Amino acid sequence: MNPACPASPGTAMVATMDLGLAGRTVVVTGAGKGIGLAAVRALLNEGAHVVAGSRSPNEDTRALAAREGFTFVEVDLGAPDGPQRLIDLVDGALHAVVNNVGAAPARPGGFTSISDEDWLRTFTLNVLAAVRTTRAAIPRMTAGGAIVNVASENSLLADPLVMDYSAAKAGLLSFSKSLSKELAAAGIRVNSVSPGPVATDLWLGADGVAATVSRATGADPADVRQGAAGQSPTGRFTRPDEVADLIAILASPRLGNVTGADFVIDGGLRPTM
């Protein structure tokens, strides 16, 4: 905490927090939209050099091209060699990795409608992409490094509507905890973030959960969205920038002894302590 210069009598003191990310290199996967894009912006605002991996560029990533410290990498992170190719394009030391890429296809047809191919695709994007990216990144990281895995509230609050996604995110959560124990002695921290419903295309897009449920049930999409938001005591979806700020804090060296933890950001959705 770095207080500003003392104010004159009768005026408020202003304090700022330097996260210590300036000049540090951070890789973000699934960086083209939603939480990943918001994380890229938050990290750039903290002065980090961000290497953003996504399947294809879009209007938002093209707009960021003018930002100092931003590098976009067009890569399929679901391909076995995709994560390694992303890490290989990092120039110099690597200080943090944000494993965000994933997908949460709604399954209104229930368990028997989920094929082996569906399960494999979901686990590949939500677990194996993080495993492969982390495996490639660790040799480039030194003490003080950080890995932040974007899990989900569904990792514990399993939901049949997203059954394969819930199982995959539970796997990612377990992977995060195990890896944190292995890497602690090397000074590399591993933590996870578990958002509830977030106002992104995953939930609110044309092919998102709300639209898919609406088409399957005939319910109004607005009612589906409101029903999901209403499950949280706050009565709203989390904003992507709120999750991104939490990610930036966990990537920061300021939290040097925080590892193996999962940080829930769900508007109070989880009913347990």
N, C-alpha and C positions, 0 to 999 in steps of 0.2 A: 504494500500500500504506500503510495507516494503522495503525501498531501501537497496541495498547491502552496504557493507562497502565502505567508500569513496575511489574512485579510484585514482591512481596517476595522476598528471597533464597530460592532453593530451589524456587520455583514456576515453572511454564512460562509463556512469553510467548505471548499470543494475538494474532493479526493478522487483520485483515479487509481485504477489497478492495471499495472503493466503485466501482461501475461507472459512476457519473455519469449514471444514467438517471432519477433522481428529477425529476419535473416535466416530463419530455420526452414528447412525443406519438408513439406508435408505432402504425401500422396493421398488423394481422395478418389475412391472408386464409386462408380454410379453417379458421376458428378454433373450430369447434364440437366438434371431437374430435381425437384422436390428437396428432400433433406440434403442430398449430396451437393446440389447447387447452392443451397443456403450455407452449407458448411464451407464451401469454397469462398464465398463472399465474406463470411465471418473471419476466416483465416487470413485472407488478403487484407482485410481491414486492420488486422493485428500486425501486419508487416511480414507475414510468412511468404515464402515462395511456394506456390501450390502447383503440383503436377496433377492435373485432373484427367482421370480416365473415364471414357464413356464410349458407347458403341458408335455414335456419330455426333458431329457438331450440330448445334441448333442456334436459333437467334440469340439466346441468352449467353451461350458460350462464346459466340462470335463477338458479342458486345464486350465480354470480359477480356478479349484479346489485347485490348489497349491498356489493360491494367499492368503495371509493373509487377513482375514476379509470377505472372500467370502463364502456365504452359498446358496446352490441351493435347491429349493423346487419344487418337481414335483407335479403339481397341475393343475386341469382343472378350469380355472378362469371363464369359461362359465357356470359352474355348480352353483346352488344357494348357496351351502355351501363352494365352492372353496375359495373365498376371505377370509372368516372367518378363514378357516383352515390355509391359508398362514399367516395371521396376528398372529394367535395363536402360531405359531412356532418362532416368534420373541422373542429373549431373552433380557429382560430388557426394557429400555425406547426406544421409537420409535420417531425419530426426523423428518423424511420426508418420503413422499410417492410419487412415480412417477407412475401415472396411464397411462401406455403405451399400454397395450394389446388392440388389435383391429383387424379388417379385412376389406378390401375394395374390395369385389368381383365386377368385371366389369359386366355390364348388357347391352351387345350389342343388345339384343333383345328388349330393351325398357321397359317402365313402366309395360305393361301388362304381361311381362315375369317374373316379380318379385312377387313371391307368398307370402302369409301370413307368411309361415315358413321362407322364406328368410328375410323378414322384421324383424321378431322376433329374428333370429340368429344375424343379423347385429346390432340391438339395444342392444341385450344382451351383445355382446362382446365390443361394442364401448361406451355404456352408463352404463348399469346395472353393469357390472364388476367394473367400476370405482366407482359407487354409493355404491356397496356392500363393496368394499375394503376400501373406505373412512369411511363408517359407522363403520366398524370393527376397523379401525385405530384410530379414533378420541379419544376414551377413553384412549388410550395409549400415547397420545401426550400432551405436555404441552406448555406453552408460548415459542415462538421461533420456533415452528414446521412449516413445510412447506408441502404443497400439490401441485404437479405439474401435470397437466392433459395434455396429448398429444392430442390436437385436430387436426385440419387440415385447410388448406386454403379453402378446400371445405365446411367448415362450413359457409362461407360467399359467396364464389364463387361456388354456387351449380351447379352440373354437372349431366346431365341425364345419362351419362355413369356409374356413381356411385351414383345413386339417393338415395338409402336407406342409403348408407354410408354418403352422404352429409347431409341428414336429421339427422342422428344419431350424427354426429359431431357438428351440430348446437345445438342439445340438450345438448351435453357435454359442449359446450361453455357457454350456458345459465346456466347450473348447476354450473359451475365454478364461474361465476359472482355472482349468488345468494348466494352460500356457502361462498364466500369471505366476504360478508356483515355480515353473521351470525357469523362467527368465528373470525372476526377481534377483537372483545372485549376480546377474550380469548388469543389473541396474536398468533394465527395460521394463516399463510398466504396461500392464494389459488390463483394460477396463471395458465395460460395455454400457450402452445406453439402451433403455427399453421404452420407446414411446408407445402411448396408446394411439387412438386414431389421430392422424395428422392431416391437415388441410393440403393435401397434395393430390396429384393425378391418381395415385394408387387407390385412394378412396373416392375422390370426387371427379375423376376424369371420365371421358366418354366410355371407356372400357374398364373403369374402376369398380370397386366393390359395390358401391351404391347403385350404379347403373346396371351391373350384372344381376344383383338381387331384384331390382325393379323389373327387369325384363323377365326374370324367372317366375316372379310372384304376381306381377301386375300392380304392385304397390307404386305409389308416386315416389319418384327419386328423392324429392324434398323430404318426404316422410321418412324414408330410409336414412337419409343423412341426419335428420333431426333425432331419430330414434337412437342412432349411434352416439351422437353428441350428448344426448340426454342421459346416457348411462354414467357419465362423469358428474360429480358434484358441481363442477364449474359450468357444466352445461354447454361446453363448446369443444371444438377440435383444437388440438395444439397447433400453433403456427410453426412452419418449418424453421424460421429464424430462432425460435425459442430452443428447439432441439440443437440447432447449429451452435448457439452460444454455449450450451452445455458441452458439446463436442470440443469446441475450442478450449474450454477450460481444462478438460481432461487431457488434451494434447499438450497443454502447457507444462513446462518444467516447474512451475510454481507448486504443483501438487506432487512433489517428489516422492512421497511415501504413500500415495493412494494407488493401490493395485489390487486386482482380483475382485473389484466391486462392480455392481450393476446399479446404474442410476435410472430410476423410473421417472418418466415425465408423462403423466397420463391424466392430469386434472383430477386426481383422486379416485380414478376408476377402480384400482385394485382395492378390494374390500378388507384385506388383511394388513397387519402391521409390517 
